[in-house]
Amino acid sequence: MKNLIQFLFACWLFAALAPANAMQVSADEQAESHRWYAAKFEGSTDPPFSFVFGGNSSVELLKTWELKRASHRIDAQRQEETLTWIDTVTGLQVSCVAVEYGDFPTVEWTLHFKNRGTTNTPVLSDLLALNLHVEKSTNADFVLHHNKGTFVRADDFEPLRAVLKPNDKLRFAPPAGRPLGQVFPYFNLEQETNRGMIAVVGWPGQWVAEFSRDNGSGLQIGAGQENTHFYLKPGEEFRTPLIVLQFWRGDWLHAQNVWRRWMLEHNVPRRGGKMLGPQMAACSSHQFGEMVNANETNQMLFVDRYLEEKLPLDYWWMDAGWYVMDSKDHPWGWPCTGTWEVDTRRFPHGLRAISDHARARGVKTIVWFEPERVAQGTWLYTNNPEWLLGKDGDQKLLNLGRPEVLQWAVDHFSRIIREQGIDLYRQDFNIDPLAYWRSGDTTDREGMTENHYVTGYLAYWDALLKRFPNLVIDTCASGAHRNDLETLRRAVPLLRSDYIMEPVGQQCHTYGLAMWMPFYGTGTGAMDSYSFRSQMCPHFTACFDMRRRDLPFDEARRLLAQWKNEIAPNYFGDFYPLTSYSGSNDAWIAWQFDRPERACGVVQAFRRGESPQESMRLKLRGLEPNARYVVADVDLQTPQEFSGAELSEKGLLLTAKNRPAAVVVIYRRAK
């Protein structure tokens, strides 16, 4: 134990003194990004988007329309260029707001359409926020790295690889309006062996992306909102999905880590100017039927018991069912959403009594909401039917695309957040919206209901964050169904999938998701090392039954301390898969999180229950060949020293005599 304590102290001291400015972006990557940005937006002769207006292609129309430019320095690293075209005949204004990043080879843009005329515009259609032709200079085929979305299964986020041969075509679109349903709006395209680009569609709605290979050396990429065929009324606006491109040289895993760093630096929400660090929440959902059978007494009891057992609780989580759930038509329990007031029969002093009790003991509160889904018989359903999309007798959708509905939602839920002392607002979305959106459209207004709804949804969260600058938002849509980039700029996913707790699936989720998202969470009620370590994420939710005193709390304290102090800080470093992806129970799976700026990291390896192999040799990534590294298994507590070349070329030998087993190794550069 003494050796391990000395090792950990040395690791901490080295990290505190080490430079914090290591960066993987190459000069070639940054130069290529700038050249592309300058050609597409500063030159504007070949913009990377397209549409049809009044039956005519934007390629020809934009050449004849008046063009205005405006530049704006957002901050030290971001330059914004706004290109605005105006059709003086119809009054249509098209604005492209593009941003170039000085510290990453990254470009992004969004299109905005507005009718500044006095009559309806001609029809806008076939709107592609991204319409780009790329070429390769070698005989190699294009390779597209992408992932599954969520099916609420063990294989959620599975990494996939598709080779695009001449005349091949791949099309991606979610089935029902939630952006990560079955598909994943994040793509990494290898154009050549050592060159490519990441392309991402940020849209919390029904997006589409197509990759179409010609019969030569070219590939056409198109992406946007799936159905667009509409006119604009006087004064009406329409926006496209956010498009992000990131250019890379080297290998595609290097590109994924540049993306992770860009996400951390410019996208993952900060509160009080600080990055969210590893955090632990706890809930009683598994003991009290979400919050249906919860009350003031048992919620306070659970908070007190976690602290009594010295478990490092940051948040107390109150999930679905704290509100009035009465419905004379359907006694549904917690899905009976639409009367958003605290049920004072179970919580006579409101949730405020619980949040105050927790806060007095240094614990913040998370509270669950689902404002968009409205059940029959609730207050919204009965009193404001004109605010809702859907058929009478079915559950409906609160139409955030209507300004009066948006304002009501901002005011009403702000009041609840303020009155109940809520620190972290958790928004769920257990409904497929596409059919509701399309039922609100006519044939000459296809896509409008969705577009106004999505912009209203984003405006709703922006308004909450403006009113509560330190508020953290958790995005949940049956787990992971709405983790697009626009959403992740405002929120973090504390439950990365609704497929939970089963260890092999959780290992697979980390393997796939960590390539793209540096902050996510899940939880477990298990206290054995294999199950617990399979669930470890930047955010962890404990689901222990604190009414029991016979649980192995000593082991829970040990595992949680390792996670929070030794392992989790490395989750914000670079991610490297060390084995192939596998969902089989007879395999090993392993990965590495490396922090080169701190010269330390962690390796996680899992020998599954039917694996015949006791040992696995893993070649580590990101290390300096000539440096010496001290390596320690967190359980064996026996540090060893190796060169970076040994760990990278020969590999690190891990042994697990028991199965299943979870091996965790931490390392640091020796002085």
Buried (B, 14 or more C-beta within 10 A) or exposed (E): EEEBEEBBEBBBEBBEEBEEEBEBBBEBBBEBBBEBBEEBBBEBEEBBBBBBBBEEEBEEBBEEBEEEEEEEEEEEBBBBBBBBBBBEEBBBBBBBBBBBBEBBBBBBBBBBBBBBBEEBBBBBBBBBBBBBEBEBEEEEBBBBBBBBBBBBBBBBBBBEEBEBEEEBEBEBBBEBBBBBBBBBBBBBBBBBEEBBBBBBBBBBBBBBBBBBBEEEBBBBBBBBBBBBBBBBBEEBBBBBBBBBBBBBBBEBBBBBBBBBBBBBBBBBBEBEEEEBBBBBBBBBBBBBBBBBEBBBEBBBBBBBBBBEBEBBBBBBBBBBBBBBBEBEEEEBBBBBBBBBEBBEEBBEEBBBBBBBBBBEBEBBBBBBBBBBBBBBBBEBBBEBEEBBBBEEEEBBBBBBBBEEBBEBBBEBBBEBBEEBBBBBBBBBBBBBBBBBBBEBBEEEBBBBBBBBBBBBBBBBBEBBBEBBEEBBBBBBBBBBBBBBBBBBBBBBBBBBBBBBBBBBBBBBBBBBBBBBBBBBBBBBBBBBBBBBBBBBBBBBBBBBEBEEEEBEBEEBBBBBBBBBEBBBBBBBBBBBBBBEBBBEEEBBBBBBBBBBBBBBBBBBBBBBEEBEEEEBEBBBBBBBEEBBBBBBBBBEEEBEEBBBEBBBEEBBEBBBEEBBBBBBBBBBBBE
